[in-house]
Amino acid sequence: MSDGRLSTDLYVSAHVRQAAQANVPMMVLRRGDASSGTMILKINLLNGTARMLVEARFDDARVWTPATRQDPMPERDADEYMTRQGEIDPDAWLIEIEDKQGRVWFPGKVVSL
């Protein structure tokens, strides 16, 4: 990559390992573009709800924006959202994190637009 950032493939792999060391399951549901695919996170709160966050750039910093107005949403709706996004954007990385605390596990602020 010309801007000095890690490829998405390496970046995701590092964070999956970091979460695993803390006994937090993080699964790559679908690999996107290895060099620069956008990440979409489903943070399963393990209570029947999930947060859906989409990676974005703001002033060249990574931020996370809620995917919908309903945050958190029923887990079934989150699964449907992931399926739709996978069909729309074949380059996107679809990642599920199972964390009762709702931690993002990737750097960047969570912002509302």
C-alpha distances in whole Angstrom, upper triangle without the diagonal:
4,6,6,6,7,7,10,12,12,12,15,17,17,19,21,22,23,25,27,28,30,31,29,29,25,25,22,24,21,18,16,13,11,7,8,12,14,17,20,23,26,28,31,34,36,39,39,36,32,30,27,24,21,18,17,16,19,18,15,16,16,19,21,24,27,27,30,33,35,33,34,35,37,35,36,35,31,31,32,29,27,28,28,25,24,26,24,21,20,16,17,17,21,22,25,27,30,31,35,33,31,28,24,23,19,19,20,23,25,26,28,28
4,6,8,10,10,13,16,15,16,19,20,20,22,24,25,26,28,30,31,32,34,32,32,28,28,25,27,25,21,19,16,14,11,11,15,17,19,23,25,29,31,34,36,39,42,41,39,35,32,29,26,23,20,18,16,18,17,14,16,17,20,23,25,28,28,32,35,36,35,36,37,39,38,39,37,34,34,35,32,29,31,31,27,26,28,26,23,22,19,20,20,24,25,29,29,33,34,37,36,33,30,26,25,22,21,21,24,26,27,29,28
4,6,9,10,13,16,15,14,18,20,19,20,23,24,24,26,29,29,31,33,31,30,27,27,25,27,25,22,19,17,15,12,11,15,16,18,22,24,27,29,32,34,37,40,40,37,33,30,27,24,21,17,16,14,15,14,10,13,14,17,20,23,26,26,30,32,34,33,34,35,38,36,38,36,32,33,34,31,29,31,30,26,26,28,26,23,23,19,20,20,23,24,27,28,31,32,35,33,30,27,24,23,19,18,18,21,23,24,26,26
4,7,9,12,14,13,12,16,17,16,18,21,22,22,24,26,27,28,30,29,29,25,26,24,26,24,21,20,17,15,12,12,15,17,18,22,23,27,28,31,34,36,39,39,36,33,30,28,24,22,18,17,15,17,16,12,13,14,18,21,24,27,27,31,34,35,33,34,36,38,36,38,36,33,33,34,31,29,31,31,27,27,30,28,24,24,20,20,20,23,23,26,27,30,30,34,32,29,26,23,21,18,16,17,21,23,24,27,27
4,6,9,11,10,9,12,14,13,15,18,19,18,21,23,24,25,27,25,25,22,22,20,23,21,18,17,14,13,10,9,12,13,15,18,20,23,24,28,30,32,35,35,33,29,26,24,21,18,15,14,13,15,15,11,11,11,15,17,20,24,24,28,30,32,29,30,32,34,32,34,33,29,29,31,28,26,28,28,24,24,27,25,21,21,17,17,17,20,20,23,23,26,27,30,28,26,23,19,18,14,13,14,18,20,22,24,25
4,6,8,6,6,10,11,10,12,15,16,16,18,20,21,23,24,23,22,19,19,17,20,19,16,15,13,10,8,9,12,13,14,17,18,22,23,26,28,31,34,34,31,28,25,23,20,18,15,16,15,18,18,14,14,13,16,18,21,24,24,28,31,32,29,30,31,33,31,32,32,28,28,30,27,24,26,27,23,23,25,24,21,20,16,16,15,18,17,21,21,24,25,28,27,25,22,19,16,13,13,15,19,21,23,26,26
4,5,5,6,9,10,11,13,14,16,17,19,20,22,23,25,23,22,18,18,15,18,16,12,11,9,6,4,6,9,11,12,16,17,21,22,25,28,30,33,33,30,27,25,22,20,17,14,15,15,19,19,16,15,14,17,18,21,23,23,27,30,31,29,29,30,32,29,31,30,26,26,27,25,22,24,24,21,20,22,22,18,17,13,13,12,15,16,19,20,24,25,28,28,25,22,19,17,14,15,17,20,21,23,26,26
4,6,5,6,8,10,11,12,14,15,16,18,20,21,22,20,19,15,15,12,14,13,9,8,8,6,5,5,6,8,8,12,14,17,19,22,24,26,29,29,27,23,21,19,16,14,12,13,14,17,19,16,15,12,15,15,18,20,20,23,27,27,25,26,26,28,26,27,26,22,22,24,21,18,20,21,17,16,19,19,15,14,11,10,8,12,12,16,17,20,22,25,25,22,19,16,15,12,13,15,18,19,21,23,24
4,6,5,6,9,10,11,13,14,16,17,19,21,21,19,18,14,13,10,13,11,8,8,8,5,6,8,8,11,10,14,15,18,19,22,25,26,30,29,27,24,22,20,18,17,15,17,18,21,23,19,18,16,18,18,21,22,22,26,29,29,27,27,28,29,26,27,27,23,22,24,22,19,20,22,19,17,20,20,16,15,12,11,9,12,12,15,17,20,22,26,25,23,21,17,15,13,15,18,21,22,24,26,27
4,6,5,6,9,10,11,12,14,15,17,19,20,19,18,15,14,12,16,15,12,12,11,8,9,10,12,13,13,16,16,19,20,23,26,27,31,31,29,25,24,22,20,18,16,18,18,22,23,19,18,16,19,19,22,24,24,28,31,31,29,28,29,31,28,29,29,25,25,27,25,22,24,25,22,20,23,23,20,18,15,15,12,15,14,17,17,21,22,26,25,23,20,17,15,13,14,17,21,22,25,27,28
4,6,5,7,9,10,11,13,15,16,17,19,17,16,13,14,12,15,15,12,12,12,10,10,10,11,11,10,14,14,17,18,21,23,25,28,28,26,23,21,19,17,16,13,15,16,19,20,17,15,13,15,15,19,21,21,25,28,28,25,25,27,28,26,28,27,23,23,25,23,20,23,24,21,20,23,23,19,18,15,14,11,14,12,15,15,19,19,23,22,20,17,14,11,9,11,13,17,18,21,24,25
4,5,5,6,9,10,11,12,14,16,16,14,13,10,10,8,12,12,10,11,12,10,11,11,10,11,9,11,11,14,15,17,20,22,25,25,23,20,18,17,15,14,12,15,17,20,22,19,17,14,15,15,18,19,19,23,26,26,23,23,24,25,22,24,24,20,20,22,20,17,20,21,18,17,21,21,18,17,14,12,9,10,9,12,12,15,17,20,20,18,15,12,10,9,11,14,17,18,21,23,25
4,6,5,6,9,10,11,13,15,15,14,13,10,10,9,13,13,11,13,13,11,13,14,13,14,12,15,14,16,17,19,22,23,26,27,25,22,21,20,18,18,16,19,20,23,25,22,20,17,19,18,22,23,23,26,29,29,26,26,27,27,24,26,26,23,22,25,23,20,22,24,21,19,23,23,20,19,16,15,12,13,11,13,13,16,18,21,21,20,17,15,12,11,14,17,20,21,24,27,28
4,6,5,6,9,10,11,13,14,14,13,11,12,12,16,16,14,16,16,14,14,15,16,16,14,16,15,18,18,20,22,23,27,28,26,23,22,21,19,19,17,19,20,23,24,21,19,16,18,18,22,23,24,27,30,29,27,26,28,29,26,28,28,24,24,27,25,22,24,26,23,22,26,26,23,22,19,17,14,15,13,15,14,17,17,21,20,19,16,14,11,10,12,15,19,20,23,26,28
4,5,5,6,8,10,11,12,11,11,8,10,11,14,15,14,16,17,15,16,16,15,15,12,14,12,14,14,16,18,20,23,24,22,19,18,17,16,16,15,17,19,21,23,20,18,15,16,15,19,20,21,24,27,26,23,22,24,25,23,25,25,21,21,24,23,20,22,24,22,21,25,25,22,21,19,17,13,14,11,12,11,13,14,17,17,15,12,10,7,7,10,13,16,17,20,23,25
4,5,5,6,9,10,10,9,8,6,7,8,12,13,13,15,17,15,17,17,16,16,13,14,12,14,13,15,17,18,22,23,21,18,18,17,17,17,16,20,21,24,26,23,21,18,18,17,20,21,21,24,27,26,23,22,23,24,21,23,24,20,20,23,22,19,21,23,21,20,24,24,22,21,19,16,13,13,10,10,9,12,13,17,17,15,13,12,9,10,13,16,19,19,23,25,27
4,5,5,6,9,10,10,10,9,10,12,15,17,16,18,20,17,19,20,19,19,16,18,16,17,16,18,20,20,24,25,24,22,21,21,20,21,20,23,24,26,28,25,23,20,21,20,24,24,25,28,31,30,26,25,27,27,24,27,27,24,23,27,25,22,25,27,25,23,27,28,25,24,22,20,16,16,13,14,12,14,15,18,18,18,15,14,11,12,15,18,21,22,25,28,30
4,5,5,7,9,9,10,9,12,14,17,19,18,20,21,19,20,21,20,20,17,18,16,17,16,17,18,20,23,25,24,21,20,20,19,20,19,22,23,25,26,24,21,19,19,19,22,23,24,27,29,28,25,24,26,27,24,27,28,24,24,27,26,23,26,28,26,25,29,29,27,26,23,21,18,18,14,14,12,14,13,17,16,16,13,12,8,10,12,16,18,20,23,26,29
4,5,5,6,5,7,7,10,12,15,18,18,20,22,20,21,21,20,19,16,16,14,14,13,14,15,16,19,21,20,17,17,18,17,19,18,21,23,25,27,25,22,19,19,18,21,21,22,25,27,26,22,21,23,23,21,24,24,21,21,24,23,21,24,26,24,23,27,28,26,25,23,20,17,16,12,11,9,10,10,13,13,13,10,10,7,10,13,16,18,18,22,25,28
4,5,5,5,6,7,10,13,16,18,18,21,23,21,23,23,22,22,18,19,16,16,15,15,17,17,20,22,22,19,20,20,20,22,21,25,26,29,31,28,25,22,23,21,24,24,25,28,30,28,25,23,25,25,22,24,26,22,22,26,25,22,25,27,26,24,28,29,27,26,25,22,18,17,14,13,10,11,11,15,15,15,13,14,11,13,16,20,22,22,26,28,31
4,5,7,9,11,14,16,19,22,21,24,26,23,25,25,25,24,21,22,19,19,17,18,19,19,23,25,24,22,22,23,23,24,23,26,28,30,31,29,26,23,24,23,26,26,28,30,32,31,27,26,28,28,25,28,29,26,26,29,28,26,28,31,29,28,32,33,30,29,28,25,21,21,17,16,13,14,13,16,16,17,15,15,12,14,17,20,22,23,27,30,33
4,5,9,11,14,17,20,22,23,25,27,25,26,26,26,24,21,21,18,18,15,16,16,16,20,22,22,20,20,21,21,23,23,26,27,29,31,29,26,23,23,22,24,25,26,28,30,28,25,23,25,25,23,26,27,24,24,28,27,25,28,30,28,28,32,33,31,30,28,25,22,21,17,15,12,12,11,13,13,14,12,13,11,14,16,19,21,21,25,28,31
4,6,9,12,16,18,21,22,25,27,25,27,27,26,25,21,21,18,17,15,14,15,14,18,20,20,19,19,21,21,24,24,27,29,31,33,31,28,25,25,23,25,25,26,28,30,28,25,23,24,24,21,24,26,23,23,26,26,24,26,29,28,27,31,32,30,29,28,25,22,20,16,14,11,10,10,12,13,14,13,14,12,16,19,21,23,23,27,29,32
4,6,10,13,15,18,19,22,24,23,25,25,23,22,18,18,14,13,11,11,11,12,15,17,17,15,16,17,18,20,20,24,26,28,30,29,25,22,22,20,22,21,22,24,26,24,21,19,21,20,18,21,22,19,19,23,22,20,23,26,24,24,27,28,27,26,25,22,19,17,13,11,7,6,6,9,10,11,10,11,10,13,16,19,20,20,23,26,28
4,6,10,12,15,17,19,22,21,24,23,21,20,17,16,13,12,10,10,12,11,15,16,16,14,15,16,17,19,20,23,26,28,31,29,26,22,22,20,22,21,21,24,26,24,21,19,20,19,16,19,20,17,17,20,20,18,20,23,22,21,24,26,24,24,23,20,16,14,10,8,6,5,8,11,13,12,12,12,11,14,17,20,21,21,24,26,29
4,7,9,12,13,16,18,18,20,20,18,17,13,13,10,10,9,10,12,13,17,17,16,14,14,14,14,16,16,20,23,25,28,26,23,19,19,17,19,19,19,21,24,22,20,18,19,19,16,18,19,16,15,19,18,15,17,20,19,18,21,23,21,20,19,16,13,11,7,6,4,6,9,13,14,12,11,10,9,11,15,17,19,19,22,24,26
4,6,9,10,13,16,16,19,18,16,16,12,12,10,10,11,11,14,15,18,18,17,14,15,14,15,16,17,20,23,26,29,27,24,21,20,18,20,19,19,21,24,23,21,19,19,19,16,17,18,15,14,17,16,13,15,18,17,15,19,20,19,17,17,14,11,9,6,5,6,9,12,15,17,15,14,13,12,14,17,19,21,20,23,25,27
4,5,7,10,13,12,15,15,13,13,10,10,9,10,12,13,17,17,21,20,19,16,16,14,15,15,15,19,21,25,27,25,23,19,19,17,19,19,18,21,24,23,21,20,20,20,17,18,18,15,14,16,15,12,13,16,14,12,16,17,15,14,13,11,7,6,5,6,9,12,15,18,19,17,16,14,13,14,17,19,21,20,23,25,26
4,7,10,13,14,17,17,14,14,11,10,10,10,12,13,17,17,20,19,18,15,16,14,15,15,16,19,23,26,29,27,25,21,21,19,20,19,17,20,23,22,21,20,19,18,15,15,16,13,11,13,13,9,10,13,12,10,13,15,14,12,13,11,8,5,5,7,10,13,16,19,21,18,18,16,16,16,20,21,23,22,24,25,26
4,6,10,11,14,14,11,12,10,10,11,12,15,16,20,21,23,22,21,18,18,15,15,15,15,18,21,25,28,25,24,21,21,19,20,19,17,20,24,23,22,22,21,21,18,18,18,15,13,14,14,10,10,13,11,8,11,13,11,9,9,8,6,5,7,10,13,16,19,22,23,21,20,18,18,17,20,22,24,22,24,25,26
4,7,7,11,11,9,10,9,11,12,14,17,19,22,23,26,25,23,20,20,17,16,15,15,18,20,24,26,23,22,19,20,19,20,21,19,22,26,26,24,24,24,24,21,21,21,18,16,17,16,13,13,15,13,10,13,14,11,9,8,7,5,7,9,12,15,18,21,24,25,22,21,18,18,16,19,21,23,23,25,26,26
4,6,9,8,5,8,8,10,13,15,18,20,24,25,28,26,25,21,20,17,16,14,13,15,18,21,24,21,21,18,19,18,19,20,18,21,25,25,24,24,24,25,22,22,21,18,17,18,16,13,13,14,11,9,12,12,9,6,4,5,4,8,10,14,17,20,23,26,26,23,22,19,19,17,19,20,22,22,23,24,25
4,6,6,4,8,10,13,15,18,21,24,27,29,31,30,28,24,23,20,18,15,14,16,17,21,23,20,20,17,19,19,20,22,20,23,27,28,27,27,27,28,26,26,25,22,21,21,19,16,17,17,14,12,14,14,10,8,5,7,7,11,13,17,20,23,25,29,29,26,24,21,20,18,20,20,23,23,24,26,25
4,6,6,10,11,14,16,19,22,24,27,29,32,31,29,26,24,21,20,17,15,17,18,22,23,20,20,17,20,20,22,23,22,26,29,30,28,29,29,30,27,28,27,24,23,24,22,19,19,20,17,15,17,17,14,11,8,10,9,12,14,18,20,23,25,29,29,26,24,21,19,17,19,20,23,24,25,27,27
4,6,10,12,15,18,21,23,26,29,31,34,33,31,27,25,22,20,17,15,16,16,19,20,17,17,16,18,19,21,23,23,26,30,31,29,30,30,32,29,30,29,26,25,26,24,21,22,22,19,17,19,19,15,13,10,11,11,15,16,20,21,25,27,30,30,27,25,21,20,17,18,19,22,23,25,27,26
4,7,9,13,16,19,21,24,27,30,32,31,29,25,23,20,17,14,11,12,12,16,17,14,15,13,15,16,18,20,19,23,26,28,26,27,28,29,27,28,27,23,23,24,21,19,20,20,16,15,18,16,13,12,8,9,10,13,15,19,20,24,26,29,28,25,23,19,19,15,16,17,19,20,21,23,23
4,6,10,13,16,19,22,25,27,29,28,26,22,20,17,15,11,10,11,13,16,19,16,16,13,15,14,16,18,16,20,23,25,23,24,24,26,24,24,23,20,20,20,17,15,16,16,13,12,14,13,9,9,5,5,6,10,12,16,18,22,23,27,26,23,21,18,17,15,16,16,19,19,20,21,21
4,7,10,13,16,19,22,25,27,26,23,19,17,13,11,8,6,8,10,14,16,14,14,11,12,11,12,14,13,17,20,21,20,21,21,23,21,22,20,17,18,18,15,13,15,15,11,11,14,12,9,10,7,5,6,9,11,14,16,20,21,24,24,20,19,15,15,13,14,14,16,15,16,18,18
4,6,10,12,16,18,21,23,22,20,16,14,11,8,6,5,9,11,15,18,16,14,11,11,9,11,12,12,15,18,19,17,18,19,20,18,20,18,15,15,16,14,11,14,14,11,11,14,13,11,11,9,6,5,6,7,10,12,16,17,20,20,17,15,12,12,10,12,12,14,14,15,17,17
4,7,10,13,16,18,20,19,16,13,10,7,6,5,6,10,13,16,20,18,16,13,12,9,10,10,9,12,15,16,14,15,15,17,15,16,14,11,12,13,10,8,11,12,9,10,13,12,11,12,11,7,6,5,6,9,11,14,16,18,18,15,14,11,12,11,14,13,14,13,14,15,16
4,6,9,12,15,17,16,13,10,8,6,5,6,8,12,15,18,21,20,17,13,12,9,10,10,9,12,15,15,13,12,13,15,13,15,14,10,11,13,11,9,12,14,11,12,16,16,14,15,14,10,8,6,5,6,7,11,12,15,15,11,11,8,10,10,13,13,14,12,14,15,17
4,6,9,11,13,12,10,6,6,5,7,9,12,15,19,21,24,23,21,17,15,12,12,10,10,12,15,13,11,10,10,11,9,11,11,7,8,11,9,8,11,13,12,13,16,17,16,17,17,13,11,8,6,5,6,8,10,12,13,10,11,9,11,12,15,16,16,13,16,16,18
4,6,9,11,11,9,5,5,6,8,11,13,17,20,22,25,24,21,17,15,12,13,11,12,13,15,13,11,9,10,11,9,13,13,9,11,14,13,12,15,17,15,16,20,20,19,20,20,16,14,11,8,6,5,6,7,9,9,6,8,7,10,12,15,15,15,13,15,17,19
4,5,8,8,6,4,7,9,11,14,17,20,23,25,29,28,25,21,19,16,16,14,14,15,17,14,12,9,10,10,7,11,12,9,10,14,13,12,15,18,17,18,21,22,22,22,22,19,16,13,10,7,6,5,6,7,9,7,10,10,13,15,18,19,18,16,19,19,22
4,5,7,6,5,8,11,13,17,19,22,25,27,30,29,26,23,20,17,17,15,16,16,17,14,11,9,10,10,9,12,13,11,13,16,16,16,19,21,20,21,24,25,25,26,26,22,20,17,14,10,8,6,5,4,7,6,9,11,13,16,19,19,19,16,19,20,23
4,6,7,8,11,14,16,20,22,25,29,30,33,33,29,26,24,21,21,18,19,19,20,17,14,12,12,11,9,12,14,13,13,17,17,17,19,22,22,22,25,27,27,27,27,24,21,18,15,12,10,7,7,6,9,9,12,14,16,19,22,23,22,20,23,23,26
4,6,8,11,15,18,21,24,27,30,32,35,34,31,28,25,22,22,19,19,19,19,16,14,11,11,9,9,12,14,13,14,17,18,18,21,23,23,24,27,28,28,29,30,26,24,20,18,15,13,10,10,8,11,11,15,17,19,22,24,25,24,21,23,23,26
4,7,11,13,17,20,23,26,30,31,35,34,31,28,25,22,21,18,18,17,17,14,13,10,9,6,5,8,10,10,11,14,15,16,18,20,21,22,24,25,26,27,28,24,23,19,17,14,14,11,12,11,14,13,16,18,20,23,25,25,24,21,23,23,25
4,7,10,13,17,20,23,26,28,31,31,28,25,22,18,17,14,14,13,14,10,9,6,5,4,5,8,9,8,10,13,13,14,16,18,18,20,22,23,24,25,26,22,21,17,16,13,12,11,11,10,12,10,14,15,18,20,22,22,21,18,19,19,22
4,6,10,13,16,19,23,24,28,27,24,21,18,15,14,11,11,11,13,10,8,5,6,6,5,9,9,6,9,12,11,11,15,16,16,17,20,21,21,22,22,19,17,14,12,10,9,9,10,10,11,8,11,12,15,16,19,19,18,15,17,17,19
4,6,10,13,16,19,21,24,24,21,18,15,11,10,7,8,9,10,9,6,5,6,9,8,11,10,8,11,13,11,11,15,16,15,17,20,20,19,21,21,17,16,13,12,10,10,11,10,11,11,8,10,9,13,14,16,15,14,11,13,13,16
4,7,10,13,17,18,22,22,19,16,13,9,8,6,5,7,10,9,7,7,8,10,10,12,10,7,10,11,8,9,12,13,11,14,16,16,16,18,17,14,13,10,10,9,10,12,13,14,14,11,12,10,13,14,16,15,14,11,12,12,14
4,7,9,13,15,18,18,15,12,9,6,5,5,5,8,11,11,9,10,11,14,13,15,13,10,13,14,11,11,14,14,12,14,17,16,15,17,16,12,12,10,10,10,11,14,14,16,15,11,11,9,12,11,13,11,11,8,10,10,12
4,6,10,13,16,15,14,10,8,5,5,6,6,10,13,14,12,13,14,17,16,18,15,12,14,15,11,11,14,14,10,13,15,14,12,15,13,10,10,10,10,12,13,17,17,19,18,15,14,11,13,12,13,11,11,9,10,11,12
4,7,10,13,12,10,7,6,5,7,9,9,13,16,17,15,17,18,21,19,21,19,16,17,18,15,14,17,16,13,14,17,16,13,15,13,10,10,11,11,14,15,18,18,21,20,16,15,11,12,10,10,9,10,9,10,12,12
4,7,10,9,8,6,5,6,7,10,11,14,16,18,17,19,20,23,23,24,22,19,20,21,17,17,19,18,15,17,19,17,14,17,14,12,13,14,15,17,18,22,22,24,22,19,17,14,15,12,12,9,10,10,10,11,11
4,7,6,5,5,6,8,10,14,14,18,19,22,20,22,24,27,26,28,25,22,24,25,21,20,23,22,18,20,22,20,17,19,16,15,16,18,18,21,21,24,24,27,25,21,19,16,17,14,12,9,11,11,11,13,12
4,5,5,6,7,10,11,14,16,19,20,22,21,23,25,28,28,30,27,25,27,27,23,23,26,25,21,23,25,23,21,23,20,18,19,21,21,23,24,27,26,28,26,22,21,17,19,15,13,10,10,11,10,12,11
4,5,8,10,13,14,18,20,22,23,26,24,26,29,32,32,34,31,28,30,31,27,27,30,28,25,27,29,26,23,25,22,21,22,24,24,26,26,30,29,31,28,25,23,20,21,18,15,12,12,14,13,15,14
4,7,9,13,15,19,20,23,24,27,25,27,29,32,31,33,31,28,29,30,27,25,28,27,24,25,27,25,22,23,20,19,20,22,22,25,25,28,28,30,28,25,22,19,19,16,13,11,13,15,14,17,16
4,6,10,13,16,18,21,23,25,22,24,26,29,29,31,29,26,27,28,25,24,27,26,23,24,27,25,22,23,20,18,18,20,20,22,22,25,24,26,24,21,19,16,16,12,10,7,9,12,12,15,15
4,7,10,14,15,18,20,22,20,21,23,26,25,27,25,22,24,25,22,20,24,23,20,21,24,22,19,21,18,15,15,17,16,18,18,22,21,23,21,18,16,12,13,9,7,5,7,9,10,13,14
4,7,10,12,15,17,18,16,18,20,23,23,25,23,20,22,23,20,19,22,22,19,20,23,21,19,21,18,16,16,16,16,17,17,20,19,21,19,16,14,11,12,10,8,5,5,6,7,10,11
4,7,9,12,14,15,13,14,16,19,19,21,19,16,18,20,16,16,19,19,16,18,21,19,17,19,17,14,14,14,13,15,14,17,17,18,17,13,12,9,11,9,9,7,6,5,6,8,10
4,6,9,10,12,10,12,14,18,18,20,17,15,17,18,14,15,18,17,15,18,20,18,17,20,18,15,15,15,15,16,16,18,18,19,18,14,14,11,14,13,13,10,9,6,5,6,7
4,6,7,8,7,9,11,14,14,16,14,11,15,15,12,13,16,16,14,17,19,18,17,20,19,16,16,14,14,15,15,17,17,17,16,13,14,12,15,14,15,13,11,8,7,7,8
4,7,8,8,10,10,13,13,15,12,9,12,12,9,10,13,12,10,14,16,14,14,17,17,14,14,13,14,14,15,18,18,19,19,15,16,14,17,16,17,15,14,11,11,10,10
4,5,7,9,9,12,13,14,10,10,13,12,9,12,15,13,12,16,17,16,17,20,20,17,18,16,17,16,18,19,20,20,20,16,18,16,20,19,20,18,17,13,12,10,11
4,6,9,9,12,14,16,12,12,16,15,13,15,18,17,16,20,21,19,20,24,24,21,21,19,20,19,20,21,21,20,20,17,19,18,21,21,22,20,17,14,12,9,10
4,6,5,9,11,13,10,10,14,14,12,15,17,16,16,20,21,20,21,24,25,21,21,19,19,18,18,19,18,18,18,15,17,17,21,21,22,21,18,15,14,12,13
3,5,9,11,13,11,10,14,15,13,15,18,18,17,20,22,21,22,24,24,21,20,18,17,15,15,16,15,15,14,11,14,14,17,18,19,18,16,12,12,11,13
4,7,9,12,10,9,13,14,13,14,17,18,17,20,22,22,22,25,25,21,20,17,16,14,14,14,13,12,12,10,13,13,17,18,20,19,17,13,14,13,16
4,6,8,7,7,10,11,10,12,15,15,16,18,20,20,21,24,24,21,20,17,16,14,15,15,15,14,15,13,16,16,19,20,22,21,20,16,17,16,18
4,5,5,6,9,10,11,13,15,16,17,19,20,21,22,24,25,22,21,17,17,14,15,14,15,14,16,14,17,18,21,22,25,24,23,20,21,19,21
4,5,5,6,9,10,11,12,14,15,17,19,20,21,22,23,20,18,15,14,11,12,11,13,13,15,13,16,16,19,21,24,23,23,20,21,20,23
4,5,5,6,9,10,11,13,14,16,17,19,20,21,23,20,19,15,15,13,15,14,17,17,19,17,20,19,22,23,26,26,26,22,24,23,24
4,5,5,6,9,10,11,12,14,16,16,18,20,22,18,18,15,15,14,16,16,18,18,20,17,20,19,22,23,25,25,24,20,21,20,21
4,5,5,6,9,10,11,12,14,15,16,18,19,16,15,11,12,10,12,13,15,16,17,14,16,15,18,19,22,21,21,18,19,18,19
4,5,5,6,9,10,11,13,14,15,16,18,15,14,10,11,10,13,13,16,17,19,16,18,17,19,20,23,23,23,20,22,21,23
4,5,5,6,9,10,11,12,14,16,18,15,15,12,14,13,16,17,19,21,22,19,21,20,22,23,26,25,25,22,23,22,22
4,5,5,6,9,10,11,12,14,16,13,13,10,12,12,15,17,19,20,21,18,20,18,20,20,23,22,22,19,19,18,19
4,5,5,6,9,10,10,12,13,10,10,7,9,10,13,15,18,19,21,17,19,16,18,18,21,21,21,19,20,19,20
4,6,5,6,9,10,11,13,11,12,9,12,12,16,18,21,23,24,21,22,20,22,22,25,24,25,22,23,23,23
4,5,5,6,9,11,13,11,13,11,14,15,18,20,23,25,26,23,24,21,23,23,25,24,25,22,23,21,21
4,5,5,6,8,10,8,10,8,12,14,17,19,22,24,25,21,22,19,21,20,22,21,22,20,20,19,19
4,6,5,6,8,7,8,7,11,13,17,19,22,25,26,22,23,20,21,20,23,23,24,22,23,23,22
4,6,6,10,10,12,11,15,17,20,23,26,28,29,26,26,24,25,24,26,26,27,25,25,25,24
4,6,9,9,12,12,16,18,21,24,27,29,30,26,26,23,25,23,25,24,25,23,23,22,21
4,5,6,9,10,14,17,20,23,25,28,28,25,25,21,23,21,23,22,23,22,22,22,21
4,6,8,10,14,17,20,23,26,29,29,26,26,22,23,21,23,23,25,24,25,25,24
4,7,10,13,16,19,23,25,28,28,25,24,21,21,19,21,21,23,22,23,24,23
4,6,10,13,16,19,22,25,25,21,20,17,18,16,18,18,20,19,20,20,20
4,6,10,13,16,19,22,22,19,18,15,15,13,16,17,19,18,20,21,21
4,7,10,13,16,19,20,17,16,14,14,14,17,17,19,17,19,20,21
4,7,10,13,16,17,14,13,11,11,11,15,16,18,16,19,20,22
4,7,9,13,14,11,12,10,11,12,16,17,18,17,19,21,23
4,6,9,11,9,8,8,8,11,14,16,17,16,19,20,23
4,7,9,8,9,10,11,14,17,19,19,18,21,22,25
4,5,5,7,9,10,13,16,17,17,16,19,21,24
4,5,8,11,13,16,18,19,19,17,20,21,25
4,6,9,11,14,16,17,16,15,18,19,23
4,6,9,12,14,14,13,12,15,16,20
4,6,9,10,11,11,10,14,16,20
4,5,8,9,9,9,12,15,18
4,7,9,11,11,15,18,21
4,7,9,10,14,17,19
4,7,9,13,16,18
4,7,9,13,15
4,6,10,12
4,7,10
4,6
4
